[in-house]
Each structure stands twice: as C-alpha cells, then as structure tokens.
Amino acid sequence: MTELEEPIGFEESELEESKEEEKKQNTLTNILRWIYRNVRFLLIPGSRLKELSKRELEYEKTISKRKFIRRLKSVLTIVGISIIFLVLTFAVFGHWIAPYSFESQTMGLFPGPYSPPSPEHLLGTTNLGRDVLSRIIYGARASLIIAFPAVGVSLIIGIFLGTVAGYFSGWIDMIVMRIMDVLLSFPGLILALVFVAIIGQRIEAFMFAFGILGVPSYSRLIRASVLQAKELPYVQAAKVVGANNRRVMFKHILPNVINPIIISVTFDIGAVILNLAGLAFLGYTDPRLIDWGKEIWISMNRLFDAPWAVFWPGLMILISVLGFMLLGDGLRDALDPRLRNI
C-alpha cells in the first residue's frame, strides 16, 4: 500500500505545481493586458475601451431616465396626475362609485327638487330631485369619451398632413397649409355648432367637430419641426442608403419631432373638455349623456337659492382642465432639451 501511495501523491503534487504555474502565468498575462489597454486608452487619442464605452452608454441611459422621472416628480405635476387619475376613476368605475344608478339619474324622478345636502344626497339634488354627486361622477365619462377620441382624430390627421406637407414642401405644402388656414379662420365654437347642426346633437357629432377643429394646430406644429429635421445629417444618410420617402418620414423624422405633440395633447384634452362644457351650457349636448356643462345650464337660474347644483359641476370642469394643464407643464419641463441642465 505504501508503494502505491507514493507515486499517487507524487503525481498529485506535480498537478498542483503545474496549476499554480498556470495561474501565475494567467495572472501575469492579465496584468500585462490590463496595463496595455489602459496605457493605450490614456496615451493614444481616440482609443476607447469596449467595456468602458458600454458602461458609459448604460450610465447615460439610466441618468436620462432618472432626470425625466425626477422632473415629473414636481409637486404641481403630481397634483395634475392625481387629478387625472381621479377623473379617470370616475369615468371608468362610475357605476360602482356613484350612490345612484345611471338609469335613475336619466329616467327617474325624485321628490324634493333642489334640496340641500343631506345624508341621502351628500351634495344636494338638482331640479328633478336627482343626486348631484352621482351626476358629476357620470359627467366625467361623458367628457372623456368625447375628448379622447376627438384629440385622437386630430392627432392622426394632423400628424399625417403636417409630416407630408413639411417633407415634400412645394405645392403640396401650399395646398395643405391653405386648407389649415381656412379652418383656423373660423371661430372654434361657431364651427362646432355648424357641425352639430348638420349631423345632429349626438356624441359622434361632437367627436367629429372637435376632431376636425384640432387638426390645424397639430399639422402646423409638426410641419415646422419636420422642415427643420429633414435637413439634418441623419435624414440625408437614410436617403443615401436607399430609404424611401415613407420610411424617412415616419421612421426617421417623426419619432425625433414628436415631443411637442405629446405636450400639446394634454393641453388639448383640457381644451376639449372646456369647449364641450361651453356647448352644453348653450344647450347643445347629447340628451343621452350627463354632462357637467349641461348641469350648469339647467341650474343657472337657481344660483342663489341652490348654489350646490352649479358649484360642483363647475368645480369638476375646473379641476379636470387644471389637471391636464399641470400634466402638460410637467411633460414640457421633462421633455424640453433646453431645460435638461436646469
């Protein structure tokens, strides 16, 4: 047994010595490589480490995201987001939040018209005894289901027309912009009343009217940005490699000029809500909907003896528009490149 153990122990010791020598050689090789790469990086102009470049890129991405989120953490922006979240909650979950059903607030009659706030009606009642709290909750849905599609229509048509006009210029630009000028020359509410008179007082008419009215602002805004961006080197490079016009416009130019549009969307949603309330206050509204402006119109003659019927719908219009405006200000501060170092 001793004769067999000695050769085995000798072989193991040789293996251990060879492994230690390999480790020393590998360590020396790694040290020399590290010195060579770093000396080259320090002394040779334009030489960069792949690892360092990768880490620098990841760090810059993280910092930019942190700066964007940090700018959105301002007090006013958080207030705006909270208001929008509240209005969206009313619009989506109104049937579960409102103390009375939607059908009862549109079809039913209740005793005690214009009764003051009470345990049964926390914010009082309207002219037919309907609950004010339930009606302002359901009014959020009417405002948003018109504002969001209307702004969406304006956004899609305006971006397409503005991008095409700014990219091709010439007679296409002239025709598109003259049509936009004609639309801008009409007063907004008057033109909306014309659309409503032609189509009828239905929800589709209000969507279409406000959608068309918003097209000129988006088309002019995106056209100005495209006129500047189409002369930049990356656009010329895309043309050189064979990209067609559609790809250049919507793949290369549009993603780089979309920031002002994102900011404008939030402002326009608030403007549509305000204009919709103005039309409803004039009596132009879909009778199937519960609208904040309509609530003010119904109770405007009872401002002194039943102020709750006017105050709460007016307050909802105010805070809803304010919420979208504050969010728009926050997005502008976060996306504006001139404010990144402030």
Protein Blocks (a to p, Z undefined) as FASTA:
>chain_A
ZZmmmmmmmmmmmmmmmmmmmmmmmmmmmmmmmmmmmmmmmmmghiacfklmmmmmmmmm
mmmmmmmmmmmmpfklmmmmmmmmmmmmmmmmmmmmpmbdfklmmmmccehihiacdfkl
mnopafkopafklmmmmmmmmmmmmmmmmmmmmmmmmmmmmmmmmmngmmllmmmmmmmm
mmmmpcfklmmmmmmmmnopcfklmmmmmmmmmmmmmmmmmmmmmmmmmmpmklmmmmmn
opafklmmmmmmmmmmmmmmmmmmmmmmmmmmmmmmmmmmnopacfkbccfklmmmmmmm
mmmmmmmlmmmmmmmmmmmmmmmmmmmmmmmmmmmmklmmZZ
